Amino acid sequence: MDEKMKLQIIEAINKNKDTVIDRFRFMFQYPFHPDATFILLEVDGYSGDFGISVTQMSGWGRQLNTNAHGEDDSDLAGFIFHIYDNIDQDESEIVEDDELVEEIDEFAKDYLVTFFKKCFDEAGGKQSKIPYYLFYPNSGDAYDLLNDKWTYPQ
């Protein structure tokens, strides 16, 4: 993967900056369930399409599906990124090259940490009363956006 493609991947992700900052600001005001100990931002996807779900958690083993008012938390919408939309190379050519697909996915996943940390901070995340973890389920790694460090769920 060349530098031009890396820049196109970064641009594709950065196009979502305002939306992500707005969603974080919404979440910082959200009436989370009183048992919520952290917010899980779970990264899922491959081949240039990534979804990041938002889930209230009470420890690593229990998801919470209602807010502080007992209402369904379906308004905690996640994020979607379409990386290939911004790459000059034809998508059909990209997906035929397994090595390139893997390189793009790895680069995008790595950059998502930097991107989400910047958006989190810009939205006022340092004032959050609850941690937010950007979680990669295949590796088990989680990035603590509030404390700016990798953590490993128990």
N, C-alpha and C positions, 0 to 999 in steps of 0.2 A: 504494500500500500504506500503510495507516495504522499508527500506533504500536502499537495493540492487536495487529495481526497480527505486527509485528516481535517483540513480546514473546512471542507464542505460538511463533514460530519459535525464539527463544532458549530457551524452556522445552522445546521438543521436542528440541533438541540437548542441553541440560543434563541431561535425563533419563538420558542415557548416561554421565554423569560417572564414577560408581563403576566401571562396566565398563571404560571407557577407562583410568582410572588403574590398575586391576588388570592390564589387558593390558600397559600400559607397564612395570609392575613385573615382570611375567613376562619381557618382552623384555630388561629390564636384567640379568636373570640368565641369559638364554638363551646357549647355547654357539654363537655365530655362527661361520660358516665363517672360517678364518684369513685368507682373502683379502678379506673384506668390508671396504669402506672407508666405507660409510654404509648406512643403512636408509632405503628409499624408502616413503613413505606416499602412495600415488597416489590422488587424489580422482577419482571417476568418477560420473556420474549427472546427472539432470535431472528436472524435474517433481516435485520434492519428495523423491525417493529418491536417496540418495547412498551409494555404497560406497567404502571406503577399503582398498585392498589393502596388504599388508606384504611387501616384497621386500628381501632382502639384495642389495647391489650391490657390484661391484668396479669402481669408476668408473662413468660414466654409460652405458657401452656393454655391460656384462656382468652378467647376473643370476646369482645363485648359488642353487642349489636344494637344497643339503645343508648340514648344520650341521658343527660342528667334529669330530663323531664319524663323519662320512660318512653320516649318516642323512638321509632326506627331511625337509625343513623345513616340512611341511604343518601343523605345530602353531603356526605363525606366522599365526594367524587375524587377519583384518582387522576392519573395523567397518562397521555398516550404520545409516543414519539415515533414518527415515520422517518427513519434516517435516509433511506434510499431516495426519497423524494427530492433531496437536495444534491445528490451525486450526479455528475455529468455522464458517467458511464451508464449504458443501458442496463436496466435491472436484470434482464434475462441473461446478460453476459456475467453479471456479478454472481447470481445464484448458481451458475454452472461451475464456478470456481470455489470449491469448499474451503480452501485455505484463505482466500480473500474474504469470504463470508465470516469466517472465524476471526480474522484480523479486525474487520470492521466492527463486529459485535464486541470484541474485547476492548477495542479502543473506545467505543461508545459507552460501554459499561464503566470503564475507568473515568471517562470524562463526566459521566452523570454525577459522580461523587462531588467533583469540583463545582459543577453547575448547581446542584441542589444545595450545597453548602453556601455558595454565594447568594442564591435566591432566599434561602432561609435567613441568613444574616440581614440581607437588604430589607426583608419583610418585617424585621424586628424580632427574629427568633431567639436572640440572646436573652430576651425578657420572658421567654416561655417558662411556665411553671412545670412543664412536663417534657421529658425527653422525646425526641423524634429519631427513629432509627431507619436508615436506608439499608434495606436487607436484601442480600443475595442468597436465595434459598439453596442453590446448587452448591455453593461453597460453605454456607453457614455463617458467612461474615456479615457483620452489621456495622454501619458507620453511624456513630452518635453525632448528629448534627449540632446538638446543643453544646456538647463538651469537646467537639472537634477531635474525635479519636475513634479508632477501630475498636470494636468490642466483640466478644465471642459468646453468644447466648449459651446459657447452661440448661 
